[in-house]
């Protein structure tokens, strides 16, 4: 089968303006809870029955990396890069994730603090696109999240010179073992080069797949008074 022949019809649900909350962060949390498996009620029940039956037919695993998001950044010359990272919190400030500040994404976000996120939940035929300005979270917040990580992940933060060339895997494993010996029996502190970012959204778009490629798309745009303007977009 050729790539041109790979296609599917989207017919699970629709999206109307009346379905959307006035606050896109609230709307995002609603969709996230649904894909993460929160118990549906009311008129959402029929939608979830159809969704669950489809999962049984295609054997798609549920709730696997539902917090995975594509993070797109650009350097100061405007050259883009993208990778999948994990969302670790979302609140009134925006979308929060953690990384090595010296990595490529960390360096690009320091040079050019504008970024975009994409969440794609194929089982629900939904996509959310987010764009806005990025800033570092407080050191206290980074420390609180770091302390919640498994010890092996904490050691990896110290052991990996993220985005830099490494001779082979044995070097990584040796560095990890060295850090394990260094902190044996001790609490592991947060590296100075590691911490969180928060993306303050200026634009959010919600996409629901529909038949015949006539998808439902709604865009929230942040206004100068920090309110949101909501518009339907052509698919």
C-alpha positions as CSV (number, residue, x, y, z in Angstrom):
1,X,0.0,0.0,0.0
2,X,1.3,3.4,-0.9
3,X,1.4,6.4,1.4
4,X,-1.2,8.1,-0.7
5,X,-3.6,5.2,0.0
6,X,-3.4,5.6,3.8
7,X,-6.5,7.4,4.9
8,X,-9.3,7.1,7.4
9,X,-12.7,8.6,7.8
10,X,-13.4,10.6,11.0
11,X,-16.9,10.1,12.2
12,X,-16.8,9.7,16.0
13,X,-18.2,13.0,17.1
14,X,-18.7,16.7,16.2
15,X,-17.8,19.9,17.9
16,X,-20.1,22.9,18.3
17,X,-19.5,26.3,19.7
18,X,-22.0,25.6,22.5
19,X,-19.8,22.6,23.5
20,X,-16.8,24.8,24.3
21,X,-16.0,26.6,27.5
22,X,-15.3,30.3,27.4
23,X,-11.8,29.6,28.8
24,X,-9.6,27.4,26.6
25,X,-7.6,26.1,29.6
26,X,-10.9,24.8,31.1
27,X,-11.8,23.3,27.8
28,X,-8.4,21.6,27.5
29,X,-8.7,20.1,30.9
30,X,-12.2,18.7,30.0
31,X,-10.8,17.0,26.8
32,X,-7.7,15.8,28.7
33,X,-9.9,14.2,31.4
34,X,-11.9,12.5,28.7
35,X,-9.0,11.0,26.9
36,X,-7.3,10.0,30.2
37,X,-10.4,7.9,31.0
38,X,-12.5,10.1,33.3
39,X,-16.0,8.7,33.7
40,X,-18.3,10.4,31.2
41,X,-21.9,11.4,31.9
42,X,-24.9,13.0,30.3
43,X,-24.8,13.5,26.6
44,X,-21.2,12.5,26.4
45,X,-22.1,8.9,27.2
46,X,-23.1,7.9,23.7
47,X,-19.9,9.4,22.4
48,X,-17.8,7.3,24.8
49,X,-19.8,4.1,24.0
50,X,-18.9,4.6,20.3
51,X,-15.3,5.4,21.3
52,X,-14.9,2.3,23.5
53,X,-16.4,-0.1,20.9
54,X,-14.0,1.3,18.3
55,X,-11.1,0.6,20.7
56,X,-12.2,-3.0,21.1
57,X,-12.4,-3.4,17.4
58,X,-8.9,-2.0,16.6
59,X,-7.2,-3.1,19.7
60,X,-5.8,0.3,20.5
61,X,-4.3,0.6,24.0
62,X,-6.0,3.1,26.2
63,X,-4.4,5.9,28.3
64,X,-0.9,5.5,26.9
65,X,1.1,8.7,27.1
66,X,-2.0,10.9,26.9
67,X,0.2,13.7,28.2
68,X,2.6,13.4,25.3
69,X,2.8,16.6,23.2
70,X,4.9,17.8,20.3
71,X,7.0,20.8,21.4
72,X,8.1,23.1,18.5
73,X,10.9,25.6,19.1
74,X,13.1,27.8,16.9
75,X,16.6,29.2,17.4
76,X,17.4,32.9,17.1
77,X,17.8,32.5,13.3
78,X,14.3,31.1,13.1
79,X,15.4,27.5,12.3
80,X,12.7,25.2,13.8
81,X,13.0,21.9,15.6
82,X,10.4,19.7,17.3
83,X,10.2,16.7,19.6
84,X,7.7,14.9,21.8
85,X,7.8,15.8,25.5
86,X,5.5,15.2,28.4
87,X,3.1,17.7,29.9
88,X,3.5,17.7,33.7
89,X,0.9,20.3,34.8
90,X,-1.6,22.7,33.4
91,X,-3.2,25.6,35.3
92,X,-4.2,29.2,34.9
93,X,-0.6,30.1,33.9
94,X,-0.5,27.6,31.1
95,X,1.3,24.4,30.1
96,X,4.2,23.2,32.2
97,X,7.0,20.8,31.3
98,X,10.6,20.1,32.5
99,X,13.9,19.6,30.8
100,X,17.6,20.2,30.8
101,X,18.1,23.9,30.3
102,X,21.3,23.2,28.3
103,X,19.6,20.9,25.9
104,X,18.7,22.0,22.4
105,X,15.1,22.8,23.3
106,X,16.2,24.5,26.5
107,X,18.8,26.6,24.6
108,X,16.3,27.5,21.9
109,X,13.7,28.5,24.4
110,X,16.2,30.8,26.1
111,X,17.2,32.4,22.7
112,X,13.7,32.6,21.4
113,X,11.0,32.2,24.1
114,X,8.2,31.5,21.6
115,X,6.9,27.9,21.2
116,X,4.1,25.7,20.0
117,X,2.5,22.5,21.3
118,X,0.4,19.9,19.6
119,X,-1.6,17.2,21.4
120,X,-3.0,14.5,19.1
121,X,-5.5,11.9,20.6
122,X,-6.2,9.7,17.6
123,X,-8.6,7.4,19.5
124,X,-10.9,10.4,20.0
125,X,-10.1,12.0,16.6
126,X,-9.0,15.2,18.4
127,X,-6.1,17.6,18.2
128,X,-5.2,20.7,20.3
129,X,-2.7,23.2,19.1
130,X,-1.2,25.8,21.4
131,X,1.2,28.7,20.8
132,X,2.6,31.3,23.1
133,X,5.4,32.7,25.1
134,X,7.6,30.5,27.4
135,X,9.3,31.4,30.7
136,X,11.0,29.3,33.4
137,X,9.0,28.3,36.4
138,X,10.4,29.1,39.9
139,X,13.2,27.2,41.3
140,X,10.9,26.0,44.1
141,X,8.5,24.5,41.6
142,X,11.3,22.7,39.8
143,X,12.6,21.3,43.1
144,X,9.1,20.1,44.0
145,X,8.6,18.3,40.8
146,X,12.1,16.9,40.8
147,X,11.6,15.4,44.2
148,X,8.6,13.5,42.9
149,X,10.6,11.8,40.1
150,X,11.8,8.2,40.5
151,X,15.4,8.1,41.9
152,X,16.7,6.6,38.6
153,X,15.3,9.5,36.7
154,X,16.8,12.0,39.1
155,X,20.2,10.3,38.5
156,X,19.7,10.4,34.8
157,X,19.3,14.2,35.0
158,X,22.8,14.4,36.4
159,X,24.3,11.7,34.2
160,X,23.1,13.0,30.8
161,X,24.7,15.9,29.0
162,X,21.5,16.2,27.0
163,X,21.7,16.9,23.3
164,X,25.5,16.5,23.3
165,X,27.3,13.7,21.3
166,X,28.3,10.6,23.3
167,X,30.6,7.8,22.2
168,X,28.3,4.9,23.0
169,X,25.7,3.7,25.5
170,X,28.3,2.3,27.9
171,X,29.5,5.9,28.5
172,X,25.9,6.9,29.5
173,X,25.6,3.9,31.8
174,X,29.0,4.6,33.4
175,X,28.0,8.2,34.1
176,X,24.7,7.0,35.7
177,X,26.6,4.5,37.9
178,X,29.0,7.3,38.9
179,X,26.1,9.5,40.0
180,X,24.5,6.6,41.8
181,X,27.7,6.2,43.8
182,X,28.0,9.9,44.4
183,X,24.6,10.2,45.9
184,X,24.4,6.8,47.6
185,X,22.3,7.1,50.7
186,X,21.7,10.8,50.0
187,X,18.9,12.9,48.7
188,X,19.5,14.0,45.1
189,X,19.4,17.8,44.6
190,X,18.1,19.4,41.4
191,X,20.9,20.2,39.0
192,X,21.3,23.9,38.3
193,X,21.0,23.2,34.6
194,X,17.6,21.5,35.0
195,X,14.1,22.8,35.6
196,X,10.7,23.7,34.2
197,X,9.1,25.9,31.6
198,X,5.6,27.2,31.4
199,X,4.0,28.2,28.1
200,X,1.5,31.0,28.5
201,X,-0.9,30.5,25.6
202,X,-1.7,33.3,23.2
203,X,-3.6,31.0,20.8
204,X,-5.3,27.7,21.2
205,X,-7.1,25.6,18.6
206,X,-9.4,22.6,19.1
207,X,-9.9,20.2,16.2
208,X,-12.4,17.4,16.0
209,X,-12.3,15.1,13.0
210,X,-15.4,14.9,10.9
211,X,-16.5,13.0,7.7
212,X,-15.4,14.1,4.3
213,X,-12.6,16.2,5.8
214,X,-15.1,18.9,6.9
215,X,-13.5,18.9,10.3
216,X,-14.6,21.2,13.2
217,X,-12.0,23.7,14.2
218,X,-12.3,26.5,16.8
219,X,-9.6,29.0,17.6
220,X,-9.2,31.0,20.9
221,X,-7.1,34.1,20.5
222,X,-5.9,36.1,23.6
223,X,-7.0,39.7,23.5
224,X,-5.1,42.7,24.9
225,X,-7.3,42.6,28.0
226,X,-6.4,38.9,28.5
227,X,-9.9,37.8,27.5
228,X,-10.4,35.2,24.8
229,X,-11.9,35.6,21.3
230,X,-13.5,32.4,19.9
231,X,-13.9,31.8,16.2
232,X,-14.8,28.8,14.0
233,X,-12.2,28.1,11.3
234,X,-12.5,26.4,8.0
235,X,-11.0,22.9,8.0
